[in-house]
Amino acid sequence: MKREITSLVIASAVVAGSAFSPVAIKASAASVQQKQTVVQEMVFVNGKAMNVHSVMWKGHKLHSVDDLAKVMSATKMYDKKSKSWIIAKGSGKSKKWITIKNNGMIFVNNKKSKTMAALAGKSFFMDASMFVTVFGGGLMADKNVLISQKGAITAKNFQVNVDGTLQTMKSLRVNGKYLYSVQDAAKAIGGTASVKGMNVILKKDTATVTMAAGSNVVMVNGKAMTLKEYPVIAKGVVYADLNTIVNALGGDMVKGDSGYVVMKMKLMGGDTFDPEVLNDRTVLVSNDEGDTEATYLLDSVTKKVIKKFEGTEFSISPDKKQAIYSDEKGFAHLVDLVMGTDKQLSADEDSIKTEYIWSKDGQKVYALQNDKADTIVQIDLTTGAATKVFGDGVPYKSDLHITADGQKLLYVVGKEAKTDTVDDGNGGTDVTGIHTEGTEPQVNVIDLTAETKTAAAVTKSADNKVFPGFLNDGTIVYVSAKADDDKALPVLNMIGKDNSETALLSGKDIISTQIFEQGSILVLTAEANGSAIYEINPDTKKVTQLVKTDLELTSFNWTMAGLAVTAPGMDGDKVLVYKNNGFTALTK
């Protein structure tokens, strides 16, 4: 777009050639006069439309120094002593400046330049590329001049991961940031792009996005949205922020272990946790979006929801075909993961049950019962009836586990602290002392084959005990963490038949552990740069690193069907699955 301003007389200095490869104009030693037309044209500065003045001189276009100074956020002042205009930016060692003498000679940082300046009335005009480059920017000549305030404008093709497949996309680096071809992005996620002049229409499924070069406002299905970066058009290709375009068209972008991944479908948000791979296509995840909690079956390929269940903390059967959970009222539910059905087992509101565990044959389910988790019960999978197995009145049991042969249970519990009280004189009591000796959590074991069920502590140390479990032969392992020493690293211990303990892994920042179905121990650790998962052979004590990632993993669940992990996401944790030696996000 051009608008005629005026016709003026231009005087140019004697110049020839340029160290910056700008226009080379030859003139006589004396100033020449020639009637020229100053016009106003639209340029794109970091993609934003701006108007600058320009003239044509001997077949070359020059731009207003005043306008270019505004574009590059430089200051302009006249020095009477040297009879020069000084355009400067920055300070100290980073300061850059251009000096234009009254005779049109140009100096860059006090070094004489071979380029030219032309005077139109009271305004100087010069080569825009040279001016922008001096002040750290870049310029690309196109139908409309494109200027980058920070860094050169460079074009490059990138291999972008789209749902696990690398696809080539054109990109343009403007103002220090890479923008991507909207045509390539739309095509990559199954959409279309139509470009007419500076206007763009993108479509995918039910989404329609309209945008225009020079404007940072786009319309998504008729609703306005403001872009962080202005779209840029160059050589017929429109470039924009990739994440914005993908999301506007119903896709998503998430960070994987080797960079960002573009998803064709929108991913589930909120805090997602407790993932488990059921088969090569289906993953079970729980989700908390603040006001609602639910568990979902997700297709690991399309990322679509297969089925939603109104509950969390699912305990999955060994064959991955069933799951049991309690709803918020305490009712037990049995879920058929193959058919997607949810059956309420108990007919009447029951006491709270937590930490359901399945026997290895899938025939029995045990749980902790009551709001203080002081009782262990067995659940009838037909009626939901709970039969008491053990209860000693000690509250807040946790970490319930069962041996592979179904003959023993273990749990962790600590005795409650004792308090000293005195009468406060008003019918109440005041606490004068709290005794915590002997309250440290201990691992307890119950023999289910015994006629009278009792619990026997197999540990007695004062450390915290987390992630306990039975190996296939009934040996117990747990992670020891010192409660009074934040700097001490956890230790993975194994308890022998005589209750003696052997350290299997130390010197690592253990996040969690898991007994693998085949009998080895899997350990998630925080590393200097990311996370790692190790396998420990309990017989040989050999430690083998299985997975290393730059991601900060917060939990993992590895079964014969596959590996699922959690890592920090946008609103809590996100779930990723391990495929083709890398992690792919299922949620964000």
Phi, psi and omega per residue, in radians:
M1 nan 2.195 -3.137
K2 -2.241 2.544 3.087
R3 -2.348 2.219 -3.117
E4 -1.239 2.332 -3.141
I5 -1.795 -1.032 -3.086
T6 -2.893 2.965 3.019
S7 -1.921 2.155 -3.074
L8 -2.277 2.957 3.076
V9 -1.641 2.322 -3.111
I10 -1.944 2.327 3.037
A11 -2.012 2.261 3.140
S12 -2.062 2.726 3.111
A13 -1.569 2.939 3.112
V14 -1.339 1.974 -3.119
V15 -2.484 2.809 3.031
A16 -2.856 2.229 3.102
G17 1.367 3.083 -3.139
S18 -2.890 2.405 3.071
A19 -1.237 -0.335 -3.109
F20 -1.768 0.167 -3.089
S21 1.021 0.675 3.027
P22 -1.498 -2.846 -3.111
V23 -1.203 2.456 3.044
A24 -1.866 2.082 -3.086
I25 -2.171 2.237 3.115
K26 -1.769 2.428 3.110
A27 -2.534 2.918 3.109
S28 -1.253 2.873 -3.081
A29 -1.056 -0.585 3.114
A30 -1.507 2.746 3.088
S31 -1.092 2.510 3.128
V32 -1.929 2.716 3.123
Q33 -2.186 2.336 -3.127
Q34 -2.684 2.369 -3.117
K35 -1.298 2.162 -3.110
Q36 -2.278 2.798 -3.135
T37 -1.868 2.169 3.056
V38 -1.579 2.228 -3.116
V39 -2.114 2.805 3.057
Q40 -1.884 2.206 -3.113
E41 -2.253 2.777 3.135
M42 -1.634 2.240 3.021
V43 -2.095 2.859 3.111
F44 -1.943 2.068 3.134
V45 -1.859 1.914 -3.003
N46 0.948 0.519 3.136
G47 1.632 -0.290 -3.118
K48 -1.479 2.308 -3.114
A49 -1.246 2.288 3.069
M50 -2.462 2.681 3.121
N51 -1.766 2.329 3.058
V52 -2.326 2.768 3.125
H53 -1.688 2.545 -3.138
S54 -2.552 2.835 3.044
V55 -2.410 2.727 2.991
M56 -1.738 2.224 3.133
W57 -2.291 1.969 -3.131
K58 0.914 0.742 3.083
G59 1.453 0.071 -3.134
H60 -2.085 2.515 3.133
K61 -1.633 2.273 3.059
L62 -2.072 2.657 -3.090
H63 -2.105 2.688 -3.105
S64 -1.064 2.211 3.096
V65 -1.100 -0.671 3.111
D66 -1.026 -0.814 -3.122
D67 -1.187 -0.696 -3.136
L68 -1.144 -0.620 3.098
A69 -1.084 -0.708 3.098
K70 -1.151 -0.713 -3.139
V71 -1.044 -0.730 -3.069
M72 -1.677 0.191 3.121
S73 0.970 0.718 3.108
A74 -1.815 2.731 3.113
T75 -1.701 2.639 -3.123
K76 -2.285 2.244 3.131
M77 -2.524 2.735 3.135
Y78 -1.823 2.257 3.110
D79 -1.787 1.887 -3.070
K80 -1.119 -0.627 -3.077
K81 -1.094 -0.802 -3.129
S82 -1.632 -0.038 -3.103
K83 0.915 0.942 -3.062
S84 -2.454 2.631 2.942
W85 -1.633 2.305 -3.130
I86 -2.073 2.112 3.079
I87 -1.916 2.133 -3.011
A88 -2.361 2.755 3.089
K89 -2.670 2.450 3.126
G90 1.549 -3.093 3.139
S91 -2.605 2.842 3.125
G92 1.060 -2.435 -3.116
K93 -1.196 -0.362 -3.120
S94 -1.545 -0.012 -3.098
K95 -1.213 2.351 3.057
K96 -2.187 2.534 3.129
W97 -2.666 2.694 3.076
I98 -2.114 2.294 3.081
T99 -1.949 2.252 3.108
I100 -2.070 2.002 3.108
K101 -1.286 2.821 3.116
N102 -1.076 -0.449 3.127
N103 -1.493 0.059 3.079
G104 1.648 -0.081 3.107
M105 -1.182 2.513 -3.102
I106 -2.055 2.378 3.043
F107 -2.172 2.349 3.108
V108 -1.960 2.008 -3.081
N109 0.895 0.772 3.106
N110 1.279 0.078 3.087
K111 -1.811 2.269 -3.073
K112 -1.133 2.332 3.136
S113 -1.824 2.669 3.098
K114 -1.596 -0.002 3.125
T115 -1.409 -3.094 -2.981
M116 -2.216 2.784 2.930
A117 -2.277 2.477 -3.135
A118 -2.097 2.453 -3.100
L119 -1.758 2.155 3.057
A120 -2.047 1.825 -3.040
G121 1.136 -2.020 3.123
K122 -1.842 0.107 -3.076
S123 -1.990 2.386 3.044
F124 -1.551 2.555 3.059
F125 -2.184 2.465 -3.139
M126 -2.623 3.085 -3.127
D127 -1.161 2.142 -3.058
A128 -1.193 -0.642 -3.100
S129 -1.089 -0.777 3.130
M130 -1.104 -0.774 -3.127
F131 -1.057 -0.885 -3.081
V132 -1.116 -0.682 -3.115
T133 -1.142 -0.701 3.134
V134 -0.986 -0.676 -3.077
F135 -1.675 0.426 2.961
G136 1.470 0.217 -3.133
G137 -1.834 -2.884 3.122
G138 -2.551 2.774 -3.113
L139 -2.441 2.442 3.040
M140 -2.210 2.188 3.123
A141 -1.484 2.158 3.114
D142 -2.522 -2.881 3.073
K143 -0.922 -0.726 2.935
N144 -2.085 2.382 -3.137
V145 -1.112 2.351 3.094
L146 -1.936 2.185 -3.111
I147 -2.071 2.348 3.026
S148 -1.879 2.181 -3.139
Q149 -1.283 -0.424 -3.099
K150 -2.266 1.917 3.073
G151 1.445 2.850 3.137
A152 -1.230 2.772 3.027
I153 -1.600 2.039 -3.089
T154 -2.244 2.447 3.099
A155 -1.776 2.463 -3.115
K156 -2.721 2.537 3.040
N157 -1.655 2.337 3.121
F158 -2.047 2.574 2.991
Q159 -1.605 1.946 -3.059
V160 -1.851 2.312 3.123
N161 -1.344 1.953 3.116
V162 -2.024 1.859 -3.108
D163 0.892 0.700 3.074
G164 1.553 -0.069 3.121
T165 -2.023 2.302 3.141
L166 -1.344 2.248 3.098
Q167 -2.252 2.504 -3.096
T168 -1.459 2.278 3.071
M169 -2.286 2.392 3.043
K170 -1.302 2.515 3.105
S171 -2.410 2.793 3.124
L172 -2.382 2.182 3.130
R173 -1.556 2.011 -3.118
V174 -2.290 2.262 3.136
N175 0.979 0.621 3.073
G176 1.421 0.066 -3.112
K177 -2.218 2.542 3.124
Y178 -1.542 2.198 2.986
L179 -1.858 2.692 -3.037
Y180 -2.090 2.624 3.130
S181 -1.030 2.131 3.116
V182 -1.217 -0.505 3.090
Q183 -1.121 -0.797 3.140
D184 -1.181 -0.711 -3.103
A185 -1.130 -0.783 -3.137
A186 -1.082 -0.766 -3.135
K187 -1.118 -0.684 -3.078
A188 -1.106 -0.552 -3.108
I189 -1.826 0.287 3.035
G190 1.568 0.343 3.131
G191 -1.922 -3.017 3.123
T192 -2.279 2.757 3.113
A193 -2.370 2.342 3.088
S194 -2.171 2.132 -3.107
V195 -2.032 2.145 3.074
K196 -2.259 1.864 -3.068
G197 1.144 -2.109 3.117
M198 -1.735 0.040 -3.083
N199 -1.750 2.480 -3.084
V200 -2.275 2.401 3.021
I201 -2.169 2.135 3.108
L202 -1.964 2.448 3.138
K203 -2.421 2.475 3.009
K204 -2.763 2.133 -3.106
D205 0.918 -2.042 -3.113
T206 -1.674 0.037 -3.083
A207 -1.635 2.347 3.033
T208 -2.254 2.178 -3.106
V209 -2.113 2.203 3.069
T210 -2.055 2.417 -3.119
M211 -2.660 2.932 -3.140
A212 -2.512 2.471 3.072
A213 -1.072 2.429 3.135
G214 1.640 -0.165 -3.135
S215 -2.171 2.412 3.126
N216 -1.736 0.279 3.074
V217 -1.890 2.159 3.093
V218 -2.061 2.699 3.103
M219 -1.874 2.146 3.112
V220 -1.989 1.888 -3.068
N221 0.889 0.727 3.072
G222 1.512 -0.083 3.134
K223 -1.859 2.340 -3.093
A224 -1.300 2.456 3.083
M225 -2.423 2.380 -3.122
T226 -1.652 2.270 -3.139
L227 -1.529 2.598 3.053
K228 -1.232 -0.656 -3.138
E229 -2.078 2.490 3.107
Y230 -1.271 2.410 3.023
P231 -1.110 2.646 -3.108
V232 -2.244 2.398 3.059
I233 -1.973 2.260 -3.133
A234 -2.585 2.194 3.120
K235 0.941 0.658 3.083
G236 1.436 -0.011 3.139
V237 -1.892 2.347 3.111
V238 -1.728 2.237 -3.122
Y239 -1.988 2.459 -3.138
A240 -2.680 3.018 3.099
D241 -1.096 2.167 -3.030
L242 -1.113 -0.775 -3.110
N243 -1.057 -0.726 -3.131
T244 -1.113 -0.800 -3.112
I245 -1.133 -0.785 -3.116
V246 -1.078 -0.782 -3.137
N247 -1.165 -0.681 3.137
A248 -1.096 -0.516 -3.141
L249 -1.629 0.234 3.055
G250 1.553 0.169 3.087
G251 -1.753 -2.831 -3.113
D252 -2.692 2.810 3.013
M253 -2.309 2.261 3.130
V254 -2.364 2.761 3.132
K255 -1.542 2.168 3.061
G256 -1.760 -2.937 -3.100
D257 -1.366 -0.190 3.123
S258 -2.280 0.589 3.126
G259 2.060 -3.037 -3.093
Y260 -1.402 2.575 -3.139
V261 -2.143 2.297 3.075
V262 -1.549 2.290 3.120
M263 -1.945 2.370 3.139
K264 -1.253 -0.417 -3.130
M265 -1.999 2.678 3.078
K266 -1.211 2.324 -3.122
L267 -1.568 2.721 3.090
M268 -1.154 2.374 3.110
G269 -1.757 -2.833 -3.116
G270 1.380 -2.937 3.123
D271 -1.659 2.003 -3.125
T272 -1.942 2.441 -2.991
F273 -2.697 3.093 3.132
D274 0.867 0.915 3.129
P275 -1.389 2.623 3.002
E276 -2.616 2.238 3.094
V277 -1.357 2.132 -3.133
L278 -1.598 -0.645 3.088
N279 -2.764 -3.002 -3.049
D280 -1.213 -0.043 -3.100
R281 -2.240 -0.346 -2.969
T282 -2.114 2.344 3.099
V283 -2.252 2.372 3.081
L284 -1.692 2.236 3.102
V285 -2.384 2.615 3.020
S286 -1.797 2.647 -3.023
N287 -2.459 2.401 3.094
D288 -2.199 1.973 3.134
E289 -1.831 0.415 3.086
G290 1.687 -1.059 -3.127
D291 -1.759 -0.238 3.134
T292 -2.402 2.576 3.048
E293 -2.210 2.456 -3.138
A294 -2.768 2.917 3.076
T295 -2.114 2.470 -3.021
Y296 -2.246 2.569 2.862
L297 -1.648 2.127 -3.127
L298 -1.985 2.497 3.004
D299 -1.428 2.056 -3.047
S300 -1.249 -0.210 3.119
V301 -1.633 -0.927 -3.101
T302 -1.516 -0.261 -3.090
K303 1.205 0.171 -3.123
K304 -1.443 2.662 3.076
V305 -1.351 2.204 3.093
I306 -1.556 -0.738 -3.093
K307 -2.722 2.520 3.093
K308 -2.029 2.388 3.084
F309 -2.146 2.410 -3.080
E310 -1.487 1.250 3.122
G311 3.117 2.929 3.099
T312 -2.370 -3.059 -3.123
E313 1.003 0.886 3.080
F314 -1.260 2.418 2.978
S315 -1.927 2.107 -2.972
I316 -1.705 2.426 3.141
S317 -1.171 2.728 -3.118
P318 -0.997 -0.535 -3.128
D319 -1.545 0.075 3.097
K320 1.135 0.301 -3.101
K321 -1.766 -0.306 -3.116
Q322 -2.364 2.830 3.036
A323 -2.601 2.673 3.112
I324 -2.249 2.519 3.108
Y325 -2.722 2.927 3.060
S326 -1.931 2.416 3.054
D327 -1.454 -3.129 -3.039
E328 -1.151 -0.290 3.113
K329 -1.646 -0.074 3.138
G330 1.722 -0.031 3.117
F331 -1.233 2.402 3.064
A332 -1.476 2.393 3.124
H333 -2.171 2.428 3.048
L334 -1.935 2.154 -3.072
V335 -1.878 2.312 2.994
D336 -1.606 1.863 -3.060
L337 -1.309 -0.291 3.099
V338 -1.433 -0.827 -3.109
M339 -1.542 -0.320 -3.129
G340 1.384 0.416 -3.127
T341 -1.715 2.683 -3.125
D342 -2.238 2.010 -3.100
K343 -1.969 2.171 3.052
Q344 -1.337 2.173 -3.065
L345 -1.459 -0.943 -3.067
S346 -1.447 2.415 -3.083
A347 -1.490 -0.463 -3.107
D348 -2.008 2.693 3.095
E349 -1.051 2.273 -3.026
D350 -2.081 3.005 3.079
S351 -1.230 2.776 -3.062
I352 -1.092 2.392 3.054
K353 -2.217 2.416 3.140
T354 -2.413 2.901 3.052
E355 0.948 0.923 3.053
Y356 -1.064 2.424 3.025
I357 -2.339 2.545 -3.135
W358 -1.787 2.511 2.936
S359 -1.213 2.734 -3.036
K360 -1.077 -0.507 3.135
D361 -1.456 -0.055 3.101
G362 1.306 0.214 -3.084
Q363 -1.665 -0.367 -3.086
K364 -2.252 2.597 3.068
V365 -2.302 2.310 3.090
Y366 -2.015 2.787 -3.140
A367 -2.750 2.827 2.971
L368 -1.545 2.430 -3.062
Q369 -2.175 2.700 3.130
N370 1.479 2.785 -3.074
D371 -1.177 -0.318 3.080
K372 -1.776 0.090 3.108
A373 0.850 0.890 -3.094
D374 -1.781 -0.030 -3.064
T375 -2.308 2.507 3.050
I376 -1.880 2.278 -3.096
V377 -2.227 2.792 2.997
Q378 -1.891 2.357 -3.059
I379 -1.748 2.281 3.028
D380 -1.385 2.066 -3.055
L381 -1.290 -0.097 3.090
T382 -1.692 -0.823 -3.065
T383 -1.810 -0.335 -3.068
G384 1.454 0.007 -3.118
A385 -1.115 2.465 -3.123
A386 -1.872 2.125 3.116
T387 -1.842 2.219 -3.116
K388 -1.149 2.266 3.085
V389 -1.800 -0.740 -3.097
F390 -2.778 2.453 3.054
G391 -2.811 2.059 -3.114
D392 -2.005 0.129 3.110
G393 1.449 -0.139 3.111
V394 -1.378 2.092 -3.024
P395 -1.459 2.937 3.005
Y396 1.097 0.804 2.969
K397 -1.235 2.685 -3.139
S398 -2.697 3.030 3.061
D399 0.976 0.956 3.137
L400 -1.309 2.303 3.132
H401 -2.507 2.794 -3.119
I402 -2.304 2.581 3.116
T403 -1.262 2.834 -3.125
A404 -1.083 -0.550 3.140
D405 -1.533 -0.010 3.076
G406 1.292 0.267 -3.039
Q407 -1.733 -0.221 -3.124
K408 -2.414 2.586 3.006
L409 -2.051 2.650 2.962
L410 -2.296 2.712 3.037
Y411 -2.680 2.911 3.098
V412 -2.020 2.388 3.107
V413 -2.713 2.645 3.036
G414 -2.165 2.531 3.129
K415 -1.241 2.615 3.140
E416 -1.249 2.556 3.116
A417 -1.203 2.633 3.103
K418 -1.700 2.491 -3.115
T419 -2.094 2.560 3.019
D420 -1.749 2.309 -3.105
T421 -2.300 2.769 3.040
V422 -2.356 2.726 3.108
D423 -1.194 2.255 -3.127
D424 -1.495 0.014 3.114
G425 1.476 -0.082 -3.125
N426 -2.104 0.413 3.140
G427 1.532 0.010 3.129
G428 -2.054 -2.902 -3.135
T429 -2.338 2.667 3.019
D430 -1.975 2.429 3.096
V431 -1.450 2.170 -3.133
T432 -1.871 -0.212 3.135
G433 -2.965 2.607 3.104
I434 -2.207 2.215 -3.133
H435 -1.890 1.997 -3.093
T436 -1.798 0.047 3.133
E437 -1.058 2.333 3.107
G438 1.380 0.159 3.140
T439 -1.671 0.012 -3.120
E440 -1.084 2.497 -3.117
P441 -1.147 2.431 3.132
Q442 -2.265 2.639 3.081
V443 -1.466 2.186 3.141
N444 -2.033 2.568 -3.122
V445 -2.181 2.410 3.086
I446 -2.051 2.276 3.072
D447 -1.552 1.899 -3.093
L448 -1.269 -0.269 -3.141
T449 -1.498 -0.231 -3.123
A450 -1.266 2.548 3.138
E451 -1.151 -0.706 3.066
T452 -1.914 2.051 -3.067
K453 -1.416 2.148 3.057
T454 -2.293 2.777 3.115
A455 -1.880 2.311 3.126
A456 -2.094 2.200 3.110
A457 -1.290 2.285 3.120
V458 -1.854 0.025 3.027
T459 -2.292 2.834 3.112
K460 -2.578 0.062 -3.109
S461 -1.292 2.870 -3.040
A462 -1.585 0.077 -3.110
D463 -1.398 2.869 2.982
N464 -1.311 2.549 -3.126
K465 -2.189 2.015 -3.084
V466 -2.242 2.808 3.131
F467 0.928 0.854 3.072
P468 -1.309 2.813 3.095
G469 -3.074 2.851 3.097
F470 -1.723 2.355 2.915
L471 -1.343 3.018 -3.067
N472 -1.068 -0.488 -3.130
D473 -1.605 0.121 3.111
G474 1.638 -0.099 3.087
T475 -1.160 2.499 -3.102
I476 -1.759 2.406 2.993
V477 -2.197 2.662 3.074
Y478 -2.770 2.891 3.097
V479 -1.806 2.228 3.127
S480 -1.697 2.227 3.110
A481 -2.282 2.237 -3.121
K482 -1.358 2.136 -3.069
A483 -1.241 -0.480 -3.049
D484 -1.783 0.217 -3.112
D485 -2.450 1.726 -3.102
D486 -1.222 -0.378 -3.082
K487 -1.519 -0.333 -3.118
A488 -1.271 2.278 3.129
L489 -1.360 2.579 3.101
P490 -1.126 2.789 3.121
V491 -2.272 2.344 3.053
L492 -1.541 2.058 -3.101
N493 -1.951 2.653 3.040
M494 -2.102 2.296 -3.126
I495 -1.696 2.146 -3.138
G496 -1.390 3.105 -3.124
K497 -1.080 -0.500 3.136
D498 -1.667 0.293 -3.135
N499 1.202 0.180 3.025
S500 -1.307 2.657 -3.062
E501 -2.026 2.457 3.113
T502 -2.195 2.273 3.113
A503 -1.368 2.125 3.119
L504 -1.627 -0.530 -3.119
L505 -2.644 2.223 3.081
S506 -2.460 2.971 3.132
G507 1.325 0.180 3.113
K508 -2.142 2.561 3.085
D509 -1.460 1.552 -3.033
I510 -1.330 2.201 3.100
I511 -1.627 -0.791 3.096
S512 -2.861 2.901 3.117
T513 -2.357 2.899 -3.141
Q514 -2.706 2.456 3.020
I515 -1.513 2.045 -3.119
F516 -1.280 2.675 -3.076
E517 -1.027 -0.503 -3.113
Q518 -1.529 -0.014 3.014
G519 1.953 -0.238 3.126
S520 -1.461 3.012 3.135
I521 -1.911 2.255 3.100
L522 -1.851 2.406 -3.064
V523 -2.304 2.220 3.036
L524 -1.681 2.242 -3.137
T525 -2.227 2.630 2.997
A526 -1.521 2.282 -3.116
E527 -1.939 3.024 3.139
A528 -1.015 -0.666 3.104
N529 -2.263 1.416 3.086
G530 1.878 -2.420 -3.050
S531 -2.521 2.874 3.092
A532 -2.561 2.696 3.043
I533 -2.103 2.209 -3.126
Y534 -1.979 2.677 3.016
E535 -1.986 2.330 3.125
I536 -2.078 2.199 3.041
N537 -1.455 1.984 -3.060
P538 -1.150 -0.368 -3.135
D539 -1.432 -0.836 -3.090
T540 -1.645 -0.199 -3.092
K541 1.163 0.214 -3.133
K542 -1.244 2.359 3.136
V543 -1.932 2.192 -3.111
T544 -2.209 2.250 3.086
Q545 -1.382 2.171 -3.119
L546 -1.730 -0.660 -3.059
V547 -2.437 2.398 2.998
K548 -2.288 2.295 -3.102
T549 -2.510 2.685 3.058
D550 -1.363 -0.187 -3.128
L551 -1.245 2.616 3.057
E552 -1.603 1.535 -3.073
L553 -1.304 2.436 3.142
T554 -1.878 -0.365 3.073
S555 -2.840 2.921 3.088
F556 -2.650 2.776 3.078
N557 -2.566 1.922 -3.054
W558 -2.039 2.021 3.079
T559 -2.110 3.122 3.103
M560 -1.084 -0.398 -3.127
A561 -1.416 -0.363 3.131
G562 2.641 3.095 -3.088
L563 -1.934 2.251 3.028
A564 -2.194 2.505 -3.112
V565 -2.378 2.943 2.984
T566 -2.151 2.645 3.122
A567 -2.630 2.779 3.140
P568 -0.969 2.286 3.123
G569 -2.060 -2.674 -3.079
M570 -1.350 -0.689 -3.092
D571 -2.319 0.876 -3.054
G572 2.162 -2.572 3.118
D573 -1.578 2.664 3.012
K574 -2.041 2.787 -3.118
V575 -1.866 2.358 3.059
L576 -2.259 2.643 3.063
V577 -2.052 2.645 -3.091
Y578 -1.647 2.009 3.130
K579 -2.451 2.428 3.063
N580 0.911 0.793 3.090
N581 1.100 0.492 3.096
G582 -2.753 2.895 -3.120
F583 -1.722 2.359 3.088
T584 -2.064 2.275 -3.087
A585 -1.331 2.389 3.017
L586 -1.795 -0.486 3.120
T587 -2.344 3.022 -3.126
K588 -2.198 nan nan
